[in-house]
Amino acid sequence: MSPSLTVAIPEREATYLKHRKNILKYLKFHRFDNDVQIQLQHWIEQGARNGILPGSLLPQAEIYLLNKQILLPGVSVLERLIIRVCSEVHSEVFEKIYKQLSPELRQFIDHLLIVPEGKQLSLFYQLKEYPPASSISSIQSYLNHYQILEDAGIEKFDAYMLEPCFADYLFKLTKRYSAKDIKKFGEHKRYALMICFLLEIRKILLDHLVTMHDQYITEMCRESRNAYEKKHKEGRKCHKKAVDIIINTADFLLQLPEKQLFTRESLLKQIDEIKLRKSLADLQRFKKIEECGYGDSLMARYPSMRKYFAEFIHLQFSAAHGSESLMDAICIIRKIDSGIIKNLPQNVPTSFVPKELKKALKDSKGNINRNAWEMSVALAIKDALRSGNLYLSQSKSHIFF
């Protein structure tokens, strides 16, 4: 006898309920009653305190009930229970966060949400913006924003009391709101959201600053390379003519009879002195372009780069093993900027100086050229941050691995 593939649902409600009860009894499943709800409530509360978000708790709660052989209630019942418990737990967390904040930090947060006189945007709005194309002014602006957060003393807040996933959730939530919306929340929630936002945005600001420095230095190198190649191309035209004249002059001198004496005056009558001197100058100029052209082009851009680099160098860099010399160089620049030392020591680290800048690194007396050396440091910082040899422990992406 072939098995029945379908079972007709009983039309009588009593029969249906009886069948349902027998099936649950056979499977050893229990109804979702008040005792089960209390147990589930405690489980949800524990998950919420561990930073699990409401959206993730719903499927986990269903698995939890099924593992305990509990008949699942309606989805709306579970959703309401999870939202209620999470709301209570989050309110407790917000209150704890609020109590940790100093009055000065609360005042700073209030200031962030206000549009200053004469400005169109609040600092809160500016911090949420994605950075524009890398330029001196944009880097200076982001350095200023970062310094404002540092001066506010947000590092004094104990961020370890928050689970990373929950802190990230609050950050993303805060980022969606405007300053006007944030002000509508109660004190505890408002300040909790804002401190989570500030802690995360500080990391992101550092990432943006690293990216903007990388972009600026890359663009500066590209422009310098183009300027060098343009000069090199122009110099090649004169170089070819100069080489021909020098070769002809050398050939003429080598063909002179061995015992024939020539005075300088008689020699110059047979050779065009003006062309010879011009050719020599062209060759010397072309030689300098080939040897120092790219480096000189970089050096011409040092004053502009220095406008933001003077502040950028004071970020809290750390060096991985093997990059201590670059970290030493950064510390030397900081000491000079702060006035602790007046001149560059003769034994400054130079292992990171590129070959294009080695010609300009020392003057005729053997003293280190600060501009060339500091430009080398800026180039080395870009490469070291890319490779991970230099890192920022407070950043999001450029941390030590």
DAFENPE-V385835 format. One record per residue. PHI is phi as a letter, one per 40 degrees, with the letter a starting at -180 (none if undefined). OMEGA is omega in whole degrees, 0 to 359 (999 if undefined). D_LAST is the distance of its C-alpha to the last C-alpha in whole Angstrom. Layout:
# DAFENPE-V385835
phi/omega/d_last
PHI/OMEGA/D_LAST
PHI/OMEGA/D_LAST
This chain:
# DAFENPE-V385835
phi/omega/d_last
none/182/67
c/180/64
c/178/62
c/181/62
c/179/59
b/178/59
b/180/60
c/178/62
c/181/61
d/180/64
c/180/66
c/182/67
c/180/64
c/178/65
c/180/65
d/181/62
c/179/60
c/178/62
c/181/60
c/180/57
c/179/57
c/180/58
c/180/55
c/179/53
c/180/55
c/179/54
c/181/51
g/177/50
c/181/49
b/180/50
c/177/50
c/183/48
b/183/50
c/180/49
c/178/48
c/180/45
c/179/44
c/177/44
c/180/41
c/180/39
c/179/39
c/179/38
c/178/35
c/180/34
c/178/34
c/178/32
c/180/29
c/179/30
c/177/29
c/175/25
g/178/25
c/185/26
c/182/28
d/181/32
c/179/31
c/182/29
c/183/31
d/179/34
c/179/34
c/178/32
c/179/35
c/178/37
c/179/36
d/181/36
c/180/40
c/178/40
c/178/39
c/179/41
f/176/44
b/178/45
c/184/47
c/173/44
c/177/46
c/182/46
d/181/43
c/178/44
c/179/44
c/181/41
c/180/40
c/181/42
c/181/41
c/180/37
c/181/37
c/182/40
c/180/37
c/179/34
c/179/36
c/180/37
c/181/34
c/177/32
c/177/35
c/180/35
c/180/31
c/180/32
c/178/35
c/179/32
c/181/30
d/183/33
c/179/34
c/185/31
c/178/31
c/177/33
d/179/36
c/180/35
c/176/32
c/179/34
c/177/36
c/179/33
c/177/33
c/180/36
c/180/36
c/186/33
c/182/36
b/175/39
c/181/40
c/180/40
c/181/44
g/178/44
b/179/41
b/185/41
b/174/37
c/178/36
c/176/32
d/179/31
c/181/32
c/180/31
c/181/27
c/185/27
c/174/28
c/185/26
c/176/26
c/177/29
d/184/29
c/176/27
a/181/29
c/183/30
c/181/32
c/178/29
c/178/26
c/180/28
c/180/29
c/174/25
c/178/25
c/178/28
c/180/27
c/181/23
c/177/26
c/179/28
c/178/25
c/181/24
c/181/28
c/177/28
g/181/26
c/180/24
c/179/22
c/179/25
c/180/25
c/183/23
c/183/21
c/178/20
c/180/23
b/173/22
c/183/21
d/182/18
c/179/20
c/177/23
c/178/22
c/177/21
c/180/24
c/178/26
c/181/24
c/178/25
c/181/28
c/183/29
c/181/28
c/185/31
c/171/33
c/178/35
c/180/36
c/180/40
c/181/38
c/182/36
c/183/39
c/181/41
c/175/39
c/185/39
d/185/38
d/182/36
c/182/34
c/183/34
c/178/32
c/178/30
c/185/29
c/180/29
c/176/26
c/178/24
c/183/24
c/180/24
c/181/21
c/183/19
c/176/21
c/177/20
c/182/16
c/177/18
d/179/20
c/177/17
c/178/16
c/181/19
c/177/20
c/180/17
c/182/18
c/176/22
c/179/21
d/181/20
c/182/23
c/181/25
c/178/25
c/179/25
c/178/28
c/178/29
c/179/29
c/179/30
c/179/33
c/179/34
c/179/34
c/179/36
c/178/38
c/181/38
c/177/39
c/178/42
c/180/43
c/179/43
c/178/45
c/181/48
c/181/48
c/180/48
c/178/52
c/182/53
c/182/51
c/179/53
c/181/57
c/179/56
c/179/55
c/181/58
c/179/60
c/178/59
c/180/60
c/179/63
c/179/64
c/179/62
c/179/65
c/181/68
c/180/67
c/181/67
c/178/70
c/176/72
d/186/75
c/186/74
c/180/76
c/180/77
c/180/76
b/170/74
c/179/74
d/182/71
c/181/73
c/179/75
c/182/72
c/176/70
c/182/73
c/179/72
b/179/69
c/185/68
c/183/66
c/179/64
c/181/63
c/180/62
c/179/60
c/179/58
c/179/57
c/179/56
c/179/54
c/179/52
c/179/51
c/179/49
c/180/48
c/178/47
c/179/45
c/178/43
c/181/42
c/184/41
c/188/39
b/187/38
d/181/38
c/179/35
c/178/34
c/179/37
c/175/36
c/182/32
c/179/34
c/181/36
c/180/34
c/182/32
d/179/34
c/180/33
c/183/30
c/182/30
d/178/31
b/185/28
c/179/26
c/177/27
c/182/26
d/184/22
c/182/22
c/173/22
c/187/19
c/179/17
c/171/14
b/184/12
b/173/12
c/180/9
d/181/12
h/180/14
b/182/15
c/181/17
c/178/20
c/178/18
c/176/18
c/179/21
c/178/23
c/180/21
c/179/23
c/179/26
c/178/26
c/181/26
c/178/29
c/181/31
c/181/31
c/177/31
g/179/34
c/172/33
b/185/34
c/184/36
b/177/35
c/174/33
c/181/33
c/184/34
b/179/31
c/179/28
c/182/25
b/184/26
c/183/24
c/182/22
c/179/26
c/183/27
c/181/30
c/182/32
b/182/31
c/179/32
c/183/36
c/187/36
c/181/34
b/177/37
c/184/40
c/180/43
c/179/43
g/178/40
c/180/38
c/175/35
c/185/35
c/183/32
d/181/32
c/181/31
c/181/29
c/175/27
c/177/27
c/178/25
c/180/23
c/178/23
c/181/22
c/178/19
c/179/17
d/182/18
c/182/16
c/177/14
c/177/12
c/185/13
c/182/11
g/178/8
c/174/10
b/184/11
a/178/9
b/187/11
c/181/10
c/182/13
c/181/12
c/185/12
b/186/10
b/179/9
b/181/6
c/180/4
b/999/0
